[in-house]
Amino acid sequence: MPDEIFPRYPPPSWQVPGRALITFLIEDIQESGGNRLVAHERPYRNGAKHDDTGSRAKRWTISAIFINDHTEEGVAQNQYPDVLNELIDSFDVHETGTLTIPTRGAVRCRAESYDRAETSAERDSATVRFVLIED
């Protein structure tokens, strides 16, 4: 079996100015981006001419789990509730921060939104889905 690539990358993290570095466990991650195209319809012709006005800001939607009994190297042990609350509080800091994604590296982002979910069936843990946008 070949060597796995993922363990060679840094753990995922988020940091905004004046706050501690927050490491977390990713359940899934989605990245979206593309080009900003402006369509100009042409009279008496099908289709349109498109002007490319640059790239859209990349957007990362991340589902993370915050638990205390994990074995992931480089990720803080006391994830729930302390690190989770630090992450949520970082969304109130209206500054550009640094998101480190294992397979992409460090990118400058702004925190847009989050959804936190906790259930009585799964004690001492929570899942969070948050969105960060390239700045």
Solvent accessible surface area in square Angstrom, and as a share of the most:
residue,aa,sasa,rsa
1,M,211,0.94
2,P,116,0.73
3,D,125,0.65
4,E,106,0.47
5,I,105,0.53
6,F,105,0.44
7,P,98,0.62
8,R,172,0.63
9,Y,89,0.34
10,P,66,0.42
11,P,44,0.28
12,P,10,0.06
13,S,8,0.05
14,W,1,0.00
15,Q,74,0.33
16,V,2,0.01
17,P,77,0.48
18,G,88,0.85
19,R,95,0.35
20,A,64,0.50
21,L,102,0.51
22,I,3,0.02
23,T,16,0.09
24,F,1,0.00
25,L,20,0.10
26,I,49,0.25
27,E,98,0.44
28,D,65,0.34
29,I,65,0.33
30,Q,104,0.46
31,E,74,0.33
32,S,62,0.40
33,G,41,0.40
34,G,40,0.39
35,N,75,0.39
36,R,121,0.44
37,L,103,0.51
38,V,68,0.39
39,A,55,0.43
40,H,84,0.37
41,E,140,0.63
42,R,78,0.28
43,P,104,0.65
44,Y,225,0.85
45,R,154,0.56
46,N,152,0.78
47,G,52,0.50
48,A,25,0.19
49,K,104,0.44
50,H,97,0.43
51,D,55,0.28
52,D,88,0.46
53,T,68,0.40
54,G,30,0.29
55,S,75,0.48
56,R,136,0.50
57,A,55,0.43
58,K,63,0.27
59,R,94,0.34
60,W,1,0.00
61,T,24,0.14
62,I,0,0.00
63,S,13,0.08
64,A,0,0.00
65,I,38,0.19
66,F,0,0.00
67,I,39,0.20
68,N,59,0.30
69,D,124,0.64
70,H,19,0.09
71,T,135,0.78
72,E,82,0.37
73,E,159,0.71
74,G,57,0.54
75,V,8,0.05
76,A,46,0.36
77,Q,97,0.43
78,N,100,0.52
79,Q,0,0.00
80,Y,43,0.16
81,P,59,0.37
82,D,85,0.44
83,V,17,0.10
84,L,0,0.00
85,N,60,0.31
86,E,73,0.33
87,L,0,0.00
88,I,23,0.12
89,D,65,0.34
90,S,0,0.00
91,F,23,0.10
92,D,104,0.54
93,V,31,0.18
94,H,143,0.64
95,E,89,0.40
96,T,25,0.14
97,G,4,0.03
98,T,56,0.33
99,L,0,0.00
100,T,23,0.13
101,I,6,0.03
102,P,4,0.03
103,T,84,0.49
104,R,128,0.47
105,G,25,0.24
106,A,72,0.56
107,V,33,0.19
108,R,146,0.53
109,C,0,0.00
110,R,94,0.34
111,A,27,0.21
112,E,88,0.39
113,S,48,0.31
114,Y,87,0.33
115,D,103,0.53
116,R,86,0.32
117,A,54,0.42
118,E,83,0.37
119,T,84,0.49
120,S,86,0.55
121,A,96,0.74
122,E,106,0.47
123,R,183,0.67
124,D,98,0.51
125,S,12,0.08
126,A,4,0.03
127,T,50,0.29
128,V,2,0.01
129,R,85,0.31
130,F,0,0.00
131,V,22,0.13
132,L,0,0.00
133,I,36,0.18
134,E,62,0.28
135,D,95,0.49
